[in-house]
Amino acid sequence: MDLKYIYLLIVLLPLFGSIISGLFCRVINEKVAHTVTIVFVAIAALLSGYVLIEHMSGRAPIFDENIYTWMDTGSLSVGVGFLVDNLTAMMMVVITSVSTMVHLYSVGYMKGDPGYNRFFSYISLFTFSMLMLVMSNNFMQLFFGWEAVGLVSYLLIGFWFKKPTATYANMKAFLVNRVGDFGFLIGIACVAYMTSSLTYTEAFDRLPEAAGTLHFLGTDWNIMTFAAVFLFIGAMGKSAQVPLHVWLPDSMEGPTPISALIHAATMVTAGIFMVARMSPIYELSTTALSMVMILGAITALFMGVLGLFQNDIKRVIAYSTISQLGYMTVALGASAYSLAAFHLTTHAFFKALLFLGAGSVIIGMSHVQDMRFMGGLRKKMPITWITTLIGSLALVGMPFFSGYYSKEGIIWSLEHSSTFGSGFAHLALEIGVFMTALYTFRMYFLVFHGKARYTVDESLGHDHHSEDESVLPETPKESPWVVTLPLILLAIPSVILGWYMAPMMFENTFLADSVYINNAVNPATEIMKQGFEGSWAMTKEALTAPAFYLTLLGIAVAWYSFLIQPKVAAKGKEILEKIGLYRVFENKYYFDDFNQKVIANGSVGLGRFFWQKIDDKLIDRGIVFGAAHVASFVGGVIRRIQTGYIYHAAFLMVVGLLALMTWVVFFN
């Protein structure tokens, strides 16, 4: 079969599954809905795997063609087409494989939910939207996929729309992403203005000729910097970089499978992918690269700290996602695009594993999510326990696990980066390694080790829950196979993927034709390529790497403070409360308060001012009603003159004639 048709099938199969389970949700039963969507997404995953193998072997050339022309204005043509290179093929596999696991897992997790068919329709539509984004060959199609991903995330975060916190969370996500999307749209418009093209290849080819300045807000900007910065604002929204990160923790209000899909393979990876795809633009602006790196470092460090202060198991993992996205963003700023894509790939699998493992724990705990009421679950849920341990070790970057190779590569790239801010970023990421180990194993020990901090009251019944979260209606037990099977399958790449991918990504052979790097200005990738001696050599180098010992220290501190001597953690909390830092961390650096009190309330106040003072008093009462009053007054005066008597009219004629004669005599 021609690869063009395979690409079409990969994109359209999830869409067909979404249409069938969505439009016919009241006609088909639950079994048909999940079977159709799972089969279609699984086929797309198998085809994506075939495409990746063909590209890796060199048998498949880079595909860059329009399927059809959507709009042609003469000077600007916009089509619907695909660009499939190694970067795209890798993303296709990540998206479809993780989505398949989430689809399968959802059969068990969403069992009995009244919106079951609707849920499967949404997650298939989510998969389609992300595939359209990564496979696009032009900016308009990229923007379509970008907005479609945002729309479906809105639907999924607010899936339980009768739950006030869910509707608040999905509106928050939608509004925050609109801020980023506004910047993204300006960036696209700037590229179109510079190159007179919306197609990637044409636009990138014309970039060297488009250098110049742009006057904006009273300042002259390097036009490449302007475009790169505004494109990155879009990435900040989708990939949750400070300060547009605030929506991501609240997205936990959606069902757990959606948390896995959003955080692992779809929405949050969109910004990282986009910047990597736009590497020809970013390589022409060291200012933009520096901004990307510094914001990524701030996000990686400060959001990782917040993970330590969360009690909801899903929110701990959510903050780890934001922090790990910061690592990827730092790699982009160091022009190590291949390492950013590498960490994106390894992170997708172990983060999906952690979220689905958390969902399994939540099922076993009768939907209690507070880790303070868990403990000792390793004996009750052995498969969930061991797979979560694997995911945790991958997240903290333990040698032999996939996260080690990609995370260590990013830190290594900073040692050779000449980008301004690389020293700060290197320090932030090293501290972030310790924090990652600390909050991850705090979660792990609180959930699976120690004594059970819950009681069971079977008189409550399976469908009834006590107001006290520490009282469960039944004893926790392992989840059904449809939930644990995806955990086992995701645990495999969480162990072996990093070892296998490291040679391709460090030597930059795999993505050499997908990203552009100006080695003369940003030599980090070239230096690492020359210094890389294989996965085994890199594993042994952990013994001399500070990050390895910081990881061990973080695990040891978590073990001692939260499992052996909880009084140590309590004392630490007491100290932080005394110096006022605990409240800062508990309130998440007051980002939400600032957004609510300054931006949201300020917008409402500004709107109220324009409504009451401008619209009501000035326009309605002043201009509209004022005009009516003037017309009424003038009409009243004229009405008194127009009496209808002939002698009054004759008198006015005489007065008028005298006035005219006076004007002619004295003023002509």
C-alpha positions in Angstrom: 0.0 0.0 0.0 1.2 3.5 -0.8 2.5 5.3 2.3 0.2 8.2 1.5 -2.9 6.1 2.2 -1.3 4.7 5.3 -0.8 8.2 6.6 -4.4 9.0 5.8 -5.6 5.9 7.6 -3.5 6.7 10.7 -5.2 10.1 11.0 -8.7 9.1 10.0 -9.2 5.9 12.0 -9.4 7.7 15.4 -11.8 10.2 13.8 -14.0 7.4 12.5 -14.1 5.8 15.9 -15.0 9.1 17.5 -17.8 9.7 15.1 -19.3 6.2 15.6 -19.2 6.2 19.4 -20.2 9.9 19.6 -23.0 10.3 17.0 -24.5 6.9 17.7 -23.9 6.9 21.5 -27.6 6.4 22.2 -27.9 3.6 19.7 -24.9 1.4 20.3 -24.1 -0.2 23.6 -21.0 0.3 25.7 -19.2 -2.8 24.4 -19.6 -1.7 20.8 -18.4 1.9 21.6 -15.2 0.8 23.3 -14.5 -2.0 20.9 -14.7 0.2 17.8 -12.6 3.0 19.3 -9.9 0.6 20.7 -9.6 -1.4 17.5 -9.3 1.7 15.3 -6.7 3.4 17.6 -4.8 0.1 17.9 -4.7 -0.2 14.1 -3.4 3.4 13.9 -0.7 2.5 16.4 0.4 -0.6 14.5 0.5 1.4 11.2 2.4 4.2 13.0 4.9 1.5 14.2 5.3 0.3 10.6 5.9 3.9 9.4 8.5 4.5 12.1 10.4 1.3 11.1 10.3 2.3 7.4 11.7 5.7 8.2 14.4 4.3 10.6 15.5 1.8 7.9 15.7 4.6 5.3 13.2 2.8 3.0 10.6 5.6 3.4 11.6 9.1 2.2 10.5 12.3 3.9 6.8 12.8 2.8 5.8 16.4 2.3 2.7 16.7 0.1 -0.7 18.4 0.1 -3.7 16.1 0.0 -5.8 18.9 -1.3 -5.8 22.7 -1.6 -8.1 24.3 0.9 -7.6 28.0 0.0 -5.8 29.8 -2.8 -5.8 33.6 -2.9 -3.2 33.9 -5.7 -0.4 35.2 -3.4 -1.1 32.7 -0.6 -2.0 29.1 -0.9 -3.1 27.0 2.0 -3.6 23.2 1.7 -4.3 20.2 3.9 -1.2 18.0 3.7 1.3 15.9 5.7 4.9 16.2 6.6 6.1 12.9 7.8 9.8 12.7 8.7 11.5 10.9 11.6 10.3 13.5 14.2 6.7 13.1 13.0 6.9 9.3 12.8 8.2 9.1 16.4 5.4 11.4 17.6 2.8 9.3 15.8 4.0 6.2 17.6 4.0 8.0 21.0 0.5 9.4 20.5 -1.2 6.3 19.2 0.5 3.7 21.5 -0.2 5.7 24.7 -3.7 6.4 23.4 -4.3 2.7 22.8 -3.3 1.9 26.4 -5.5 4.7 27.7 -8.5 3.4 25.6 -8.0 -0.1 27.0 -7.6 1.1 30.6 -10.7 3.2 30.3 -12.9 0.1 29.8 -12.2 -0.7 33.5 -11.9 2.8 34.9 -15.0 4.2 33.3 -17.2 1.2 33.9 -20.8 2.2 34.8 -20.3 5.9 34.1 -23.4 7.4 32.4 -21.2 9.2 29.8 -19.2 6.0 28.9 -19.8 6.2 25.1 -19.2 10.0 25.1 -15.9 9.5 26.9 -14.6 7.1 24.3 -15.7 9.5 21.5 -13.8 12.3 23.1 -10.5 10.5 23.7 -10.5 9.2 20.1 -11.2 12.8 18.9 -8.3 13.9 21.1 -6.0 11.4 19.4 -7.1 12.6 15.9 -6.5 16.2 16.8 -3.0 15.6 18.1 -2.2 13.5 15.0 -3.4 16.4 12.8 -1.1 18.7 14.7 2.1 16.7 14.4 1.6 15.6 10.8 0.7 19.0 9.4 3.0 20.5 6.8 1.8 24.1 7.1 1.0 26.6 9.8 -2.8 26.8 9.2 -3.2 23.0 9.6 -0.9 23.2 12.7 -3.2 25.9 14.1 -6.3 23.8 13.4 -4.8 20.8 15.3 -3.6 23.2 18.0 -7.1 24.6 18.6 -8.8 21.2 18.2 -6.5 19.8 21.0 -7.5 22.7 23.2 -11.2 22.2 22.5 -11.2 18.5 23.2 -9.2 19.0 26.4 -11.9 21.5 27.5 -14.5 18.8 26.9 -12.5 16.1 28.8 -11.4 18.2 31.8 -15.1 19.1 32.3 -16.3 15.6 31.4 -18.2 15.4 34.7 -20.0 18.7 33.9 -22.3 18.4 37.0 -19.3 18.8 39.2 -18.6 22.5 39.9 -14.8 22.0 40.3 -14.7 20.3 36.9 -16.5 23.1 35.1 -14.3 25.6 36.8 -11.2 23.7 35.8 -12.1 23.3 32.1 -13.0 27.0 31.8 -9.7 27.9 33.4 -7.8 25.7 31.0 -9.7 27.1 28.1 -9.0 30.8 29.1 -5.4 30.3 29.9 -4.7 28.6 26.6 -6.5 31.4 24.8 -3.8 33.7 26.1 -1.1 31.5 24.7 -3.0 30.9 21.5 -3.2 34.7 20.9 0.6 34.9 21.0 0.8 31.8 18.8 -1.4 33.4 16.2 0.7 36.6 16.2 3.8 34.4 15.7 2.2 32.6 12.7 1.1 35.9 11.2 4.7 37.2 11.6 6.1 34.2 9.8 3.5 34.7 7.0 4.5 38.4 6.8 8.2 37.6 6.6 8.0 34.7 4.1 4.7 35.2 2.2 4.1 31.5 2.8 2.4 29.3 5.4 4.0 26.0 4.3 6.9 24.9 6.5 9.4 24.1 3.7 8.8 27.3 1.8 8.8 29.5 4.9 12.0 28.0 6.3 13.8 28.3 3.0 13.0 32.0 2.8 13.9 32.8 6.4 17.5 33.9 5.7 16.2 36.5 3.3 13.6 37.8 5.8 16.0 39.2 8.4 15.2 42.7 9.5 13.5 44.7 12.2 9.9 45.2 13.2 8.5 48.2 15.1 6.1 47.0 17.8 4.9 48.8 20.9 7.3 51.6 20.4 10.3 49.3 20.1 12.4 47.9 17.3 12.5 44.1 17.4 14.6 41.7 15.5 11.9 40.1 13.4 13.1 36.6 14.0 13.1 37.2 17.8 9.6 38.6 17.5 8.3 35.6 15.7 10.1 33.1 17.9 9.0 34.8 21.2 5.3 34.9 20.2 5.4 31.3 18.9 6.8 30.3 22.3 4.0 32.1 24.1 1.8 29.6 22.4 4.0 26.8 23.6 3.9 28.2 27.1 0.2 27.7 27.2 0.0 24.2 25.8 3.1 22.9 27.5 2.3 24.6 30.9 5.4 26.9 31.3 5.4 29.6 34.0 3.3 31.7 34.1 0.8 29.9 31.9 1.0 26.7 33.8 -1.9 27.3 36.2 -4.4 25.2 34.2 -2.6 21.9 34.3 -2.9 21.0 38.0 -6.6 21.7 37.8 -7.0 19.4 34.8 -6.9 16.6 37.4 -10.7 17.2 37.8 -11.2 15.1 34.7 -11.2 11.3 34.7 -7.8 9.8 35.4 -7.4 8.2 31.9 -7.6 11.8 30.5 -5.0 13.0 32.9 -2.7 10.3 31.5 -3.4 11.2 27.9 -3.1 15.0 28.4 0.1 14.7 30.4 1.8 12.0 28.5 1.1 12.0 24.8 -1.2 14.8 23.6 -1.8 18.4 24.7 1.3 19.2 26.8 3.7 17.7 24.3 2.3 20.0 21.6 4.4 23.0 22.6 7.6 21.0 22.8 7.0 19.5 19.4 6.1 22.8 17.9 9.4 24.5 19.0 11.4 21.6 17.8 9.6 21.8 14.4 10.3 25.5 14.3 14.0 25.1 15.0 15.0 27.0 11.8 13.4 30.1 13.3 14.8 29.7 16.8 18.3 29.1 15.5 18.2 32.6 14.1 17.5 34.2 17.5 19.8 33.6 20.4 17.6 36.0 22.5 14.6 33.7 22.0 16.6 30.6 22.8 17.8 32.2 26.0 14.3 33.2 27.0 13.1 29.6 26.3 15.9 28.1 28.4 15.5 30.5 31.4 11.7 30.0 31.6 12.1 26.3 31.3 14.6 26.2 34.1 12.3 28.3 36.4 9.4 26.0 35.6 11.5 22.8 36.2 12.7 23.9 39.6 9.8 25.9 41.1 7.0 23.6 40.0 9.0 20.6 41.2 9.1 22.1 44.7 5.3 22.4 44.7 5.0 18.6 44.0 6.3 18.1 47.6 3.3 20.0 49.1 0.5 18.1 47.4 -1.6 15.5 49.1 -3.7 14.5 46.1 -1.9 11.6 44.4 -2.8 12.9 40.9 -1.7 16.5 41.7 1.7 15.3 42.7 2.1 13.6 39.3 0.6 16.7 37.6 3.3 19.0 39.1 6.0 16.5 38.1 4.7 16.8 34.5 5.1 20.6 34.6 8.6 20.2 36.0 9.6 17.6 33.4 8.2 19.8 30.6 10.6 22.5 32.0 13.5 20.0 31.4 12.4 19.6 27.8 12.0 23.3 27.4 15.6 23.9 28.7 16.8 21.4 26.1 15.1 23.4 23.4 16.8 26.5 24.6 20.2 24.8 24.4 19.4 23.8 20.8 19.4 20.2 21.9 16.1 19.5 20.0 16.8 15.8 19.7 17.2 15.5 23.5 14.0 17.4 24.1 12.2 15.0 21.8 14.0 12.1 23.5 12.8 13.1 26.9 9.4 13.8 25.5 9.2 10.2 24.3 10.6 8.5 27.4 8.5 10.7 29.6 5.3 9.9 27.7 5.5 6.2 28.7 6.5 6.5 32.3 4.2 9.4 33.0 1.3 7.5 31.4 2.3 4.5 33.6 2.3 6.7 36.8 -1.1 8.3 36.0 -2.7 5.0 35.2 -1.1 3.5 38.3 -2.5 6.3 40.4 -5.9 5.6 38.8 -5.6 1.9 39.8 -4.8 3.0 43.4 -7.9 5.3 43.3 -10.1 2.4 42.2 -8.7 0.2 44.9 -9.2 3.0 47.5 -12.9 3.4 46.5 -12.0 6.7 44.8 -10.1 8.3 47.7 -7.2 10.4 46.3 -5.6 11.8 49.5 -2.3 10.0 50.1 -2.6 10.7 53.8 -5.3 8.1 54.0 -3.4 5.4 52.1 -0.4 3.2 53.1 0.6 -0.5 52.9 -1.0 -1.0 49.5 1.9 -3.0 48.1 0.4 -6.2 49.7 -3.1 -5.4 48.4 -2.2 -4.3 44.9 1.1 -6.0 43.9 0.9 -5.3 40.1 0.1 -1.7 40.7 2.8 -1.5 43.2 5.6 -2.9 41.1 4.7 -1.0 38.0 4.4 2.3 39.9 7.8 1.6 41.3 9.2 1.2 37.8 7.5 4.4 36.7 8.9 6.3 39.8 12.4 5.0 39.1 12.2 6.2 35.5 10.9 9.6 36.5 13.7 10.2 39.0 16.3 9.2 36.4 17.7 6.1 38.0 20.3 4.4 35.7 19.0 1.5 33.6 15.6 3.2 33.5 14.5 5.2 30.4 14.3 8.6 32.2 18.0 8.5 33.2 19.3 8.7 29.6 17.1 11.5 28.4 17.3 13.6 31.6 21.0 13.2 32.0 21.5 14.1 28.4 19.6 17.4 29.0 21.8 18.2 32.0 24.9 17.3 29.9 23.9 19.6 27.1 23.9 22.6 29.5 27.5 21.9 30.4 28.4 22.6 26.7 25.8 25.2 25.9 26.9 28.8 25.1 23.4 30.2 25.4 22.9 33.0 27.9 21.4 31.5 31.1 22.8 28.0 30.7 24.7 28.3 34.0 21.5 29.1 35.9 19.6 26.4 34.0 22.2 23.8 34.9 22.0 24.7 38.6 18.2 24.7 38.6 18.0 21.3 36.9 20.5 19.7 39.3 18.4 21.0 42.3 15.3 19.8 40.4 16.8 16.3 40.2 16.8 16.2 44.1 13.3 17.6 44.3 12.0 15.1 41.8 13.3 12.2 43.8 12.0 13.7 47.0 8.4 14.3 45.9 8.2 11.1 43.8 9.3 8.8 46.6 7.3 10.7 49.2 4.3 9.7 47.0 5.5 6.2 46.6 6.2 5.5 50.3 3.0 7.2 51.5 0.9 5.1 49.2 2.5 1.6 49.2 4.6 1.3 52.4 4.1 1.8 56.1 0.9 1.1 58.0 -2.6 1.4 56.5 -4.0 4.9 57.4 -7.5 3.9 56.6 -10.2 1.7 58.1 -12.9 -0.4 56.4 -16.6 -0.2 57.2 -18.3 -2.7 55.0 -21.7 -1.6 56.2 -21.4 1.5 54.0 -21.9 -0.6 50.9 -19.9 -0.4 47.7 -21.7 2.6 46.3 -21.8 4.6 49.5 -18.9 6.5 51.0 -18.3 8.0 54.4 -17.7 11.7 54.7 -14.4 10.7 56.4 -12.1 9.8 53.6 -10.1 7.5 55.9 -13.1 5.1 56.1 -13.5 2.9 53.1 -16.6 0.8 52.1 -14.4 -2.2 51.2 -10.9 -3.5 51.6 -8.5 -2.3 48.8 -7.7 -5.0 46.2 -5.9 -5.3 42.9 -7.7 -3.7 39.9 -9.1 -6.0 37.1 -6.9 -7.1 34.2 -8.2 -4.5 31.8 -6.6 -1.9 34.2 -3.4 -3.8 35.1 -2.5 -4.9 31.5 -1.8 -1.4 30.3 0.4 -0.9 33.4 2.5 -3.9 32.5 2.7 -2.9 28.8 3.8 0.7 29.7 6.3 -0.6 32.2 8.3 -2.3 29.4 9.3 0.9 27.5 9.7 2.7 30.9 12.7 0.4 31.4 14.2 -0.3 28.0 13.4 2.6 25.8 16.1 5.0 27.0 18.9 2.5 26.5 17.7 1.7 23.0 17.1 5.3 21.8 20.2 7.0 23.4 22.6 6.3 20.5 20.2 7.7 17.9 19.4 10.8 19.9 22.8 11.7 21.2 24.5 11.3 17.9 21.6 13.3 16.3 21.4 10.8 13.4 17.7 10.1 13.9 16.5 13.7 13.7 19.2 15.2 11.6 16.8 15.9 8.7 14.0 17.0 11.0 15.6 19.8 13.0 18.1 22.5 12.2 21.0 23.4 14.5 23.5 26.2 13.9 26.5 24.3 15.4 28.7 27.4 15.0 26.6 29.3 17.5 25.1 26.4 19.6 27.8 23.7 19.7 26.3 21.6 22.5 24.8 18.9 20.3 27.9 18.5 18.2 30.1 18.2 21.3 27.8 15.6 22.9 27.8 13.7 19.6 31.6 13.4 19.7 31.7 12.5 23.4 28.9 9.9 23.4 30.4 6.4 23.6 27.3 4.2 23.9 24.5 3.5 26.4 26.6 1.3 28.6 29.3 3.9 28.9 26.7 6.5 29.7 25.2 4.2 32.4 28.6 3.8 34.1 29.1 7.6 34.0 26.3 7.9 36.5 28.8 7.0 39.2 30.6 10.3 38.5 27.5 12.4 37.8 26.2 14.7 40.6 22.6 14.0 39.5 22.9 10.4 40.4 23.9 11.2 44.0 21.2 13.9 44.2 18.7 11.3 43.2 19.9 8.8 45.9 19.8 11.6 48.4 16.2 12.6 47.5 15.1 9.0 47.8 16.9 8.6 51.1 15.4 11.8 52.6 11.9 10.7 51.4 12.4 7.3 53.0 13.5 8.6 56.3 11.2 11.6 56.6 8.0 10.1 55.4 8.3 6.4 56.3 10.8 5.9 59.1 10.6 9.2 61.1 7.5 11.2 60.0 8.3 13.6 62.8 11.1 14.9 60.6 8.7 15.9 57.9 6.4 17.4 60.5 9.3 19.4 62.0 10.3 20.6 58.5 6.7 21.8 57.9 6.8 23.6 61.3 10.0 25.4 60.3 8.6 26.5 57.0 5.4 27.8 58.7 7.5 29.9 61.0 9.4 31.6 58.3 6.3 32.0 56.1 7.4 29.8 53.2 4.8 27.0 53.8 1.9 29.3 53.0 3.7 30.4 49.8 4.1 26.8 48.7 0.6 25.9 49.8 -0.8 28.7 47.8 1.3 27.8 44.8 3.3 31.0 44.8 0.0 32.9 44.7 -0.3 32.6 40.9 -4.0 31.7 41.2 -4.6 34.5 43.6 -2.9 37.0 41.4 -4.8 35.8 38.3 -8.1 35.9 40.2 -7.8 39.2 42.1 -5.8 41.2 39.5 -6.6 39.8 36.1 -10.0 38.2 36.5 -11.4 40.7 39.0 -9.6 43.6 37.2 -11.2 42.5 33.9 -14.6 42.4 35.6 -14.0 45.8 37.2 -12.9 47.3 33.9 -16.0 45.8 32.2 -18.2 47.2 34.9 -16.6 50.7 34.5 -17.2 50.6 30.7 -20.7 49.3 31.3 -21.8 51.8 34.0 -19.8 54.9 33.1 -19.2 54.7 29.4 -22.0 52.6 28.0 -24.8 53.5 30.4 -24.0 57.1 31.4 -22.1 58.5 28.4 -23.5 56.6 25.4 -27.1 55.7 26.6 -27.9 58.6 28.8 -25.6 61.2 27.3 -25.6 60.6 23.6 -28.6 58.4 22.8 -31.1 59.9 25.4 -29.4 63.3 25.0 -30.0 63.3 21.3 -33.6 62.4 22.0 -34.0 65.2 24.5 -32.5 67.8 22.2 -34.7 66.6 19.4 -37.7 66.8 21.7 -36.7 70.3 22.9 -36.2 71.6 19.3 -39.4 70.0 18.2 -41.2 71.7 21.1 -39.9 75.1 20.1 -40.8 74.6 16.5 -44.2 73.2 17.4 -45.0 76.5 19.1 -44.1 78.5 16.0 -46.1 76.2 13.7 -49.6 77.1 15.0 -51.5 76.6 11.8 -52.9 80.1 11.6 -52.4 82.0 8.3 -51.7 85.4 9.9 -48.8 83.7 12.0 -47.4 82.4 8.8 -47.7 85.8 7.0 -46.0 87.4 10.0 -43.0 85.0 9.8 -42.8 85.6 6.1 -42.5 89.3 6.6 -39.9 88.8 9.4 -37.9 86.5 7.2 -38.1 89.0 4.3 -36.9 91.8 6.5 -34.0 89.7 7.8 -33.0 88.8 4.3 -33.0 92.4 3.2 -31.0 93.4 6.2 -28.3 90.8 5.4 -28.2 92.0 1.7 -27.8 95.6 2.6 -25.3 95.4 5.5 -23.3 92.2 4.8 -23.2 91.7 1.0 
